[in-house]
Amino acid sequence: ELKKHWERLLEGLSYYRPVSASSAEKVKADKSVASPLKELGLRVSKFLSLDEEQSVQLLQYYLQEDYRGTRDLIKPMLQDERQSQALILKIADYYYEERMCILRCVLHLLTYFQDERHPYRVAYQRCVDKLEKELVIKYRKQFEALYKTEAPTWETHGNLMTERRASRWFLQCLREQAVLLEIIFLHFAYF
């Protein structure tokens, strides 16, 4: 898995792209995705300021991996405004957790790649060797981008972005910054 996904770990949070018109057009033109899922994916995109293709993909992953209902409940949920709003909020939480998982994976690698007793030390060492050259540069840029990011408002992210959700966004932003700094400090300690 590390061999397959090391580049995603190197990209870190920049794996997630911002909204783009070309991506929205691709989503609208994609015949393989059901229309209600596309519409909800576009709403998720606006709420999270996330690339439209990635938003639809995130929605599909959420429904496949984390959704607790049955397939029969999805269609009525997408048609009911209140239920679809609740689903968007759950997808947002899923998205924020995904972002943290990427960072935690890198932190875990840096914590244990030199531990002789760790059963995956050799695999971790190989992965860290690939990440080593560009990791700090990329993660520092991500840290700087996070602290310069404008806070979301209902005007920019839709009516679901309440004060409470904006506060949760701030907490998420601080958590990500803290883990990014921890990764950068660990990197400097080892290299």
N, C-alpha and C positions, 0 to 999 in steps of 0.2 A: 504493500500500500504506500509506503514512503517513497519507493522508487517511482511509483505512478503519479503521486500527487505533490512531489517536492516543489514543483514550480508554483503551485497554488499556495503553498506555505510561504514561499519567497515573496509572492505578490501580497500576501497578508490582506489587509482591508481594501487595498486597491483592486483586488479581484472583482469587487462590486463596483460596477460602472455607474455614472450618473445618467439621468434621463437624457434621451436623444430622439430627435424626430425620425431618424432613419430606423431606429429600433422599433418605434411605435408603428411605423409603416410595415415592417417585417411581421410584427405580431398580427396586425390587421389582415395581412395577405396570407398568413399561414392557415392552410385548410385542415391541418392535422389536429388543431386545437378547437374544441367546441366553443361556440360564440359566447355563452355565458362565462366560461372560464377566461376567455380573452378580455371581456369587459371587466371582470373582477380583477384580473391581472393588471389592467391599465389603472384601475383605482388604487391597487396596492402600490403600483409604481409612483403615482402622484403622492400618496401618503408617505412613502419611504424615500422619495427622491431617488429611486433606483431605476436602472435601465429596464425598459419594458420587457425585453426578452427574458432577462434575469428574473423579473417579477413574476412572469407567467411560469417560468421554471421553478421558482421558489414556491409558488402556489401549488404546483403539481407535486413537488417534493413534500410539502406540508401535508397535502391530502393523502399521499402514499405512506409517509412515515409517522406522522404525529396526530393525524385526525382520529378522533375517538368514536365517530359515528359510523353508520353504515353507508354504503354507496347510494342507497335509495333516499337517504336524507339530504344528500348534497344538492340535488337539483332544486327542491323546494327552498333550501337555504339560500341558494343563489338568487332566487326570485323574490325572497322576502328581504326588504331593505334593512330592517333591524338585525336580522340574523346575518346578513352579509356584512354589515358593519362590525358585528362581533367577530366574525370570521377574519376580517381584515386586521383587527386588533390582535387576534391570536397569531396570525401570520407575521405581524410585526414583532411580536415577542419571539417567535421562532427564528426570524431573521436576525434579531439582535443576539440570540443565543448562538446561531451559526457563526456570526462574526467573532464572538468570544471564543468559540471552539477552535477556530483557526489560530488565534493568538495563544490560547492555552497549549495547543499542540506544539507550537514553536518553543514556548516556555519550557514545556516538559522535555523536549529534545535537548535544549541547552542545559537543563538541570541534570540530566542523566547520561549524556553522551560520553562522559569520562568516568562514570561509576563502574568500576571493575566487576561489581557484584550484580549489576543489572543484566537481566537475561537478553535484552535487545541492544546492548551497548554497541555492538559492531554495526548493526543496521542504523542506529542513531548517529554513530560517528560518520558513516558514509553520507547520510543526509545532511548533517551539519557541515561537512566538507563542501558540499554543493552550495549550501546557503551562505556560507561564511563571507564570501567576497562582497556581495551586494546587500546583505541583510540590514546592516546598520543604516546604510544610505537610504534604502527604501522605507524602512520603518521610521526613521527620523522624519522623512518627508510626510509620512502618514500622520505622525504625531503633530507636526506643524499644521497640516491640513485640518486635523480635528480641532485644534484650538483656535483656528481662524474661521471655522464653519459658523455660518449664521444660524441662529436658533430657529427652529421651525415655528410657523404660525398657521392659523387656519386659512389665511389668505394664500400662503405658499403651498400648503400641504393638504388643504381641504378641511371640511368642517369636523372631521374626526380629531383634528389636532387641537385638543382642549388644553387648558393650563396644566391639568394633571398629566396628560400625555407628553406635553413639552417638558415637564419636570422629569418624567421617566426618561425622556430623550437625553436631558442633561446628565442624569445619573449614568446612563449607558455610555455617554461620551467620556465621562470621567473614568469609568471602569476601563474602557478601551485605552485611554491615555495612560492609566496606571500600569496596565499590562505591557503596553508598548515600551514604557520607560524601563520596566523590569527586564524586558528582553534586551533592550539596548545596554543596560548596566551589566547584565550577565554576559553579554557578548564581549564587552570591554574587559570584564574580569578574566575571561578565558583566552582572549586573543590579544 
